[in-house]
Amino acid sequence: MACFVYVLGCRDKAGVRTYVGWTTNLDQRLARHNAGSGAKATRGRVWALLYAERFDFRHEAMSREWHIKRDRKLRKALVAWL
């Protein structure tokens, strides 16, 4: 089953925020975040998909998620698209 690592972004009165996660269904996961039933940190905001990568195995996606969460330079470059 394919897995995806994704970076979401939003701009609100507090500034620009990013969120990194992984899923097996990217469209459904983005819809859940925007509906307020996703991760607690994403509730109450409208998120846009900034970046996604596809992996064949869950452990690969989870490892890449860990690395992206720590890559502030990449996340900062991605929010320029907002």
DSSP file (Angstrom, degrees, kcal/mol; ACC not computed):
  #  RESIDUE AA STRUCTURE BP1 BP2  ACC     N-H-->O    O-->H-N    N-H-->O    O-->H-N    TCO  KAPPA ALPHA  PHI   PSI    X-CA   Y-CA   Z-CA
    1    1 A M              0   0    0      0, 0.0     2,-0.1     0, 0.0    57,-0.1   0.000 360.0 360.0 360.0 133.7    0.0    0.0    0.0
    2    2 A A        -     0   0    0     22,-0.1     2,-0.3    55,-0.1    54,-0.2  -0.434 360.0-162.4 -71.8 142.8    1.3    3.4   -0.9
    3    3 A C  E     -A   55   0A   0     52,-2.8    52,-3.2    -2,-0.1     2,-0.4  -0.927   2.0-153.1-124.1 151.0    2.1    5.9    1.8
    4    4 A F  E     -AB  54  23A   0     19,-3.3    19,-2.2    -2,-0.3     2,-0.4  -0.963   9.2-154.1-127.4 141.3    2.6    9.6    1.6
    5    5 A V  E     -AB  53  22A   0     48,-2.2    48,-2.3    -2,-0.4     2,-0.3  -0.938  28.8-176.2-105.3 137.1    4.5   12.2    3.6
    6    6 A Y  E     -AB  52  21A   0     15,-2.7    15,-2.0    -2,-0.4     2,-0.5  -0.945  25.4-148.8-137.8 155.4    2.9   15.6    3.3
    7    7 A V  E     -AB  51  20A   0     44,-2.5    43,-3.0    -2,-0.3    44,-1.4  -0.993  18.2-166.3-123.1 124.3    3.5   19.2    4.4
    8    8 A L  E     -AB  49  19A   0     11,-3.2    11,-2.0    -2,-0.5     2,-0.3  -0.767   4.3-167.1-104.3 153.9    0.5   21.5    4.9
    9    9 A G  E     +AB  48  18A   0     39,-2.3    39,-2.5    -2,-0.3     2,-0.3  -0.989   8.9 176.2-139.9 151.1    0.6   25.2    5.3
   10   10 A C  E     - B   0  17A   0      7,-2.0     7,-2.7    -2,-0.3     2,-0.5  -0.990  19.1-145.2-149.1 154.2   -1.7   27.9    6.4
   11   11 A R  E     + B   0  16A   0     -2,-0.3     5,-0.2    35,-0.3     2,-0.2  -0.987  33.1 152.2-120.9 125.1   -1.6   31.7    6.9
   12   12 A D  E >   - B   0  15A   0      3,-3.0     3,-1.8    -2,-0.5    33,-0.0  -0.733  62.4 -74.9-138.1-171.8   -3.6   33.2    9.8
   13   13 A K  T 3  S+     0   0    0      1,-0.3     3,-0.1    -2,-0.2    -2,-0.0   0.745 128.9  55.5 -63.9 -22.2   -3.5   36.2   12.1
   14   14 A A  T 3  S-     0   0    0      1,-0.3     2,-0.3     3,-0.0    -1,-0.3   0.568 119.1-106.8 -84.7  -9.5   -0.7   34.5   14.1
   15   15 A G  E <   -B   12   0A   0     -3,-1.8    -3,-3.0     2,-0.0     2,-0.4  -0.920  60.4 -19.9 124.1-149.6    1.5   34.2   10.9
   16   16 A V  E     -B   11   0A   0     -2,-0.3     2,-0.3    -5,-0.2    -5,-0.2  -0.838  57.4-174.1-104.2 136.4    2.4   31.2    8.8
   17   17 A R  E     -B   10   0A   0     -7,-2.7    -7,-2.0    -2,-0.4     2,-0.3  -0.927   7.1-161.9-126.9 152.2    2.2   27.6   10.1
   18   18 A T  E     -B    9   0A   0     -2,-0.3     2,-0.4    -9,-0.2    -9,-0.2  -0.943   0.5-165.3-128.8 156.5    3.2   24.3    8.7
   19   19 A Y  E     -B    8   0A   0    -11,-2.0   -11,-3.2    -2,-0.3     2,-0.4  -0.995   4.9-159.4-140.4 134.5    2.3   20.8    9.6
   20   20 A V  E     +B    7   0A   0     -2,-0.4     2,-0.3   -13,-0.2   -13,-0.2  -0.948  26.5 141.5-117.0 134.8    4.0   17.5    8.6
   21   21 A G  E     -B    6   0A   0    -15,-2.0   -15,-2.7    -2,-0.4     2,-0.3  -0.903  36.8-124.5-154.1-178.1    2.4   14.1    8.6
   22   22 A W  E     +B    5   0A   0     -2,-0.3     2,-0.3   -17,-0.2   -17,-0.2  -0.968  29.1 159.6-136.8 154.4    2.0   10.8    6.8
   23   23 A T  E     -B    4   0A   0    -19,-2.2   -19,-3.3    -2,-0.3     3,-0.2  -0.966  43.9-129.3-160.8 169.5   -1.0    8.9    5.5
   24   24 A T  S    S+     0   0    0     -2,-0.3     2,-0.4   -21,-0.2   -22,-0.1   0.532 104.9  42.9-102.1 -12.8   -2.2    6.3    3.0
   25   25 A N     >  -     0   0    0      1,-0.1     4,-2.2   -21,-0.1    -1,-0.2  -0.846  65.7-175.7-136.2  97.7   -4.9    8.5    1.5
   26   26 A L  H  > S+     0   0    0     -2,-0.4     4,-2.3     1,-0.2     5,-0.2   0.895  82.0  48.3 -64.7 -45.6   -3.7   12.0    0.9
   27   27 A D  H  > S+     0   0    0      1,-0.2     4,-2.0     2,-0.2    -1,-0.2   0.922 114.2  46.3 -63.2 -44.7   -7.0   13.6   -0.3
   28   28 A Q  H  > S+     0   0    0      1,-0.2     4,-2.1     2,-0.2    -1,-0.2   0.888 111.8  51.6 -65.4 -39.2   -9.0   12.1    2.6
   29   29 A R  H  X S+     0   0    0     -4,-2.2     4,-2.3     2,-0.2    -2,-0.2   0.911 109.3  49.1 -67.0 -42.5   -6.4   13.2    5.1
   30   30 A L  H  X S+     0   0    0     -4,-2.3     4,-2.3     1,-0.2    -1,-0.2   0.911 110.7  51.7 -62.0 -41.9   -6.3   16.8    3.9
   31   31 A A  H  X S+     0   0    0     -4,-2.0     4,-1.5     1,-0.2    -1,-0.2   0.894 109.2  50.4 -61.6 -40.1  -10.1   16.9    4.0
   32   32 A R  H  X>S+     0   0    0     -4,-2.1     5,-2.0     2,-0.2     6,-0.9   0.900 109.5  50.6 -66.3 -40.6  -10.1   15.6    7.6
   33   33 A H  H ><5S+     0   0    0     -4,-2.3     3,-0.9     4,-0.2    12,-0.3   0.936 113.3  45.2 -61.4 -45.0   -7.6   18.3    8.6
   34   34 A N  H 3<5S+     0   0    0     -4,-2.3    -1,-0.2     1,-0.2    -2,-0.2   0.729 109.5  56.0 -73.0 -21.3   -9.7   21.0    7.1
   35   35 A A  H 3<5S-     0   0    0     -4,-1.5    -1,-0.2    -5,-0.2    -2,-0.2   0.561 116.6-112.8 -84.4  -9.0  -12.9   19.6    8.6
   36   36 A G  T <<5S+     0   0    0     -3,-0.9    -3,-0.2    -4,-0.7    -2,-0.1   0.547  94.8 100.7  90.6   7.0  -11.4   19.8   12.1
   37   37 A S      < +     0   0    0     -5,-2.0    -4,-0.2    -6,-0.2    -5,-0.1   0.234  62.6  86.0-109.1  13.6  -11.2   16.1   12.7
   38   38 A G  S    S-     0   0    0     -6,-0.9     5,-0.1    -5,-0.3    -5,-0.1   0.158  96.4 -25.4 -87.0-149.6   -7.5   15.7   11.9
   39   39 A A    >>  -     0   0    0      1,-0.1     3,-1.7     3,-0.1     4,-0.5  -0.284  63.5-116.8 -62.5 148.4   -4.6   16.2   14.3
   40   40 A K  G >4 S+     0   0    0      1,-0.3     3,-1.1     2,-0.2    -1,-0.1   0.845 113.2  59.5 -56.2 -37.2   -5.3   18.5   17.2
   41   41 A A  G 34 S+     0   0    0      1,-0.2    -1,-0.3     3,-0.0    -2,-0.1   0.665 104.9  50.4 -68.2 -16.1   -2.6   21.0   16.1
   42   42 A T  G X4 S+     0   0    0     -3,-1.7     3,-1.1     2,-0.0    -1,-0.2   0.495  81.8 118.8-101.0  -4.1   -4.4   21.5   12.8
   43   43 A R  T << S+     0   0    0     -3,-1.1     3,-0.1    -4,-0.5    -9,-0.1  -0.323  71.8  21.6 -69.2 143.0   -7.9   22.2   14.1
   44   44 A G  T 3  S+     0   0    0      1,-0.3     2,-0.3   -11,-0.2    -1,-0.2   0.577 104.3  94.8  83.5  10.7   -9.6   25.5   13.4
   45   45 A R  S <  S-     0   0    0     -3,-1.1     2,-0.6   -12,-0.3    -1,-0.3  -0.905  72.6-122.8-130.9 159.1   -7.5   26.4   10.3
   46   46 A V        -     0   0    0     -2,-0.3   -35,-0.3   -35,-0.1     2,-0.3  -0.921  35.7-159.5-102.7 119.4   -7.8   26.1    6.6
   47   47 A W        -     0   0    0     -2,-0.6     2,-0.4   -17,-0.2   -37,-0.2  -0.730  10.6-158.0-105.3 146.8   -4.8   24.1    5.3
   48   48 A A  E     -A    9   0A   0    -39,-2.5   -39,-2.3    -2,-0.3     2,-0.6  -0.956  27.9-114.6-119.1 141.9   -3.3   23.9    1.8
   49   49 A L  E     +A    8   0A   0     -2,-0.4   -41,-0.2   -41,-0.2     3,-0.1  -0.652  37.2 171.2 -75.8 120.3   -1.1   21.0    0.6
   50   50 A L  E     -     0   0A   0    -43,-3.0     2,-0.3    -2,-0.6   -42,-0.2   0.745  61.6  -0.8 -98.9 -30.3    2.4   22.4    0.0
   51   51 A Y  E     -A    7   0A   0    -44,-1.4   -44,-2.5     2,-0.0    -1,-0.3  -0.988  56.5-178.5-163.0 145.6    4.4   19.2   -0.7
   52   52 A A  E     -A    6   0A   0     -2,-0.3     2,-0.3   -46,-0.2   -46,-0.2  -0.991   6.4-165.7-151.4 147.0    4.0   15.4   -0.8
   53   53 A E  E     -A    5   0A   0    -48,-2.3   -48,-2.2    -2,-0.3     2,-0.4  -0.978  17.1-137.3-129.9 145.5    6.2   12.4   -1.4
   54   54 A R  E     -A    4   0A   0     -2,-0.3     2,-0.3   -50,-0.2   -50,-0.2  -0.846  20.9-178.6-105.9 139.3    5.1    8.9   -2.2
   55   55 A F  E     -A    3   0A   0    -52,-3.2   -52,-2.8    -2,-0.4     3,-0.0  -0.954  29.4-140.7-133.3 153.7    6.6    5.7   -0.6
   56   56 A D  S    S+     0   0    0     -2,-0.3     2,-0.4   -54,-0.2    -1,-0.1   0.741  87.7  46.4 -82.8 -24.4    6.0    2.0   -1.0
   57   57 A F  S >> S-     0   0    0      1,-0.1     4,-1.6   -54,-0.1     3,-0.5  -0.939  73.9-133.1-127.6 144.3    6.4    1.2    2.7
   58   58 A R  H 3> S+     0   0    0     -2,-0.4     4,-2.6     1,-0.2     5,-0.2   0.876 105.8  56.8 -60.0 -41.7    5.1    2.8    5.8
   59   59 A H  H 3> S+     0   0    0      1,-0.2     4,-1.8     2,-0.2    -1,-0.2   0.831 105.5  52.3 -64.2 -30.3    8.4    2.8    7.6
   60   60 A E  H <> S+     0   0    0     -3,-0.5     4,-2.3     2,-0.2    -1,-0.2   0.917 110.9  46.8 -68.1 -43.0   10.0    4.8    4.8
   61   61 A A  H  X S+     0   0    0     -4,-1.6     4,-2.4     1,-0.2    -2,-0.2   0.906 112.3  49.9 -65.5 -41.8    7.2    7.4    5.0
   62   62 A M  H  X S+     0   0    0     -4,-2.6     4,-1.8     2,-0.2    -1,-0.2   0.877 111.1  49.2 -66.5 -37.2    7.5    7.6    8.8
   63   63 A S  H  X S+     0   0    0     -4,-1.8     4,-1.8    -5,-0.2    -1,-0.2   0.920 111.9  48.0 -66.6 -43.7   11.3    8.0    8.6
   64   64 A R  H  X S+     0   0    0     -4,-2.3     4,-2.7     1,-0.2     5,-0.2   0.884 108.1  55.6 -65.7 -37.8   11.0   10.8    6.0
   65   65 A E  H  X S+     0   0    0     -4,-2.4     4,-2.4     1,-0.2    -1,-0.2   0.930 105.8  52.2 -57.4 -45.8    8.3   12.5    8.1
   66   66 A W  H  X S+     0   0    0     -4,-1.8     4,-0.8     1,-0.2    -1,-0.2   0.897 111.9  46.0 -57.4 -43.3   10.8   12.6   11.0
   67   67 A H  H >< S+     0   0    0     -4,-1.8     3,-0.6     1,-0.2     4,-0.5   0.902 111.5  50.0 -69.8 -41.3   13.4   14.2    8.8
   68   68 A I  H >< S+     0   0    0     -4,-2.7     3,-1.3     1,-0.2     7,-0.2   0.889 103.7  60.1 -65.6 -37.8   11.1   16.8    7.3
   69   69 A K  H 3< S+     0   0    0     -4,-2.4    -1,-0.2     1,-0.3    -2,-0.2   0.805 110.4  42.6 -59.4 -27.9    9.9   17.8   10.7
   70   70 A R  T << S+     0   0    0     -4,-0.8     2,-1.2    -3,-0.6    -1,-0.3   0.469  91.9  91.0 -96.6  -3.6   13.4   18.8   11.6
   71   71 A D    <>  +     0   0    0     -3,-1.3     4,-2.0    -4,-0.5     3,-0.2  -0.659  45.2 167.7 -95.7  80.6   14.2   20.5    8.3
   72   72 A R  H  > S+     0   0    0     -2,-1.2     4,-2.6     1,-0.2     5,-0.2   0.830  73.6  60.0 -62.9 -33.2   13.2   24.1    9.0
   73   73 A K  H  > S+     0   0    0      2,-0.2     4,-2.0     1,-0.2    -1,-0.2   0.928 106.9  45.3 -62.8 -45.7   14.9   25.3    5.9
   74   74 A L  H  > S+     0   0    0      2,-0.2     4,-2.1    -3,-0.2    -2,-0.2   0.934 113.9  48.9 -62.6 -47.3   12.7   23.2    3.6
   75   75 A R  H  X S+     0   0    0     -4,-2.0     4,-1.6    -7,-0.2    -2,-0.2   0.884 110.5  50.8 -63.3 -38.7    9.5   24.1    5.5
   76   76 A K  H  X S+     0   0    0     -4,-2.6     4,-0.5     1,-0.2    -1,-0.2   0.897 110.1  50.0 -65.3 -39.7   10.4   27.8    5.3
   77   77 A A  H >< S+     0   0    0     -4,-2.0     3,-0.7     1,-0.2    -2,-0.2   0.864 108.5  53.8 -66.0 -35.9   11.0   27.5    1.6
   78   78 A L  H >< S+     0   0    0     -4,-2.1     3,-1.8     1,-0.2    -1,-0.2   0.848  99.2  60.4 -69.2 -34.2    7.6   25.8    1.1
   79   79 A V  H >< S+     0   0    0     -4,-1.6     3,-1.7     1,-0.3    -1,-0.2   0.667  85.1  78.2 -71.8 -12.5    5.6   28.5    2.9
   80   80 A A  T << S+     0   0    0     -3,-0.7    -1,-0.3    -4,-0.5    -2,-0.2   0.736  85.9  63.7 -62.9 -19.9    6.8   31.0    0.2
   81   81 A W  T <         0   0    0     -3,-1.8    -1,-0.3     1,-0.2    -2,-0.2   0.589 360.0 360.0 -79.4 -11.3    4.1   29.3   -2.0
   82   82 A L    <         0   0    0     -3,-1.7    -1,-0.2    -4,-0.2    -2,-0.1   0.501 360.0 360.0 -76.2 360.0    1.3   30.5    0.3
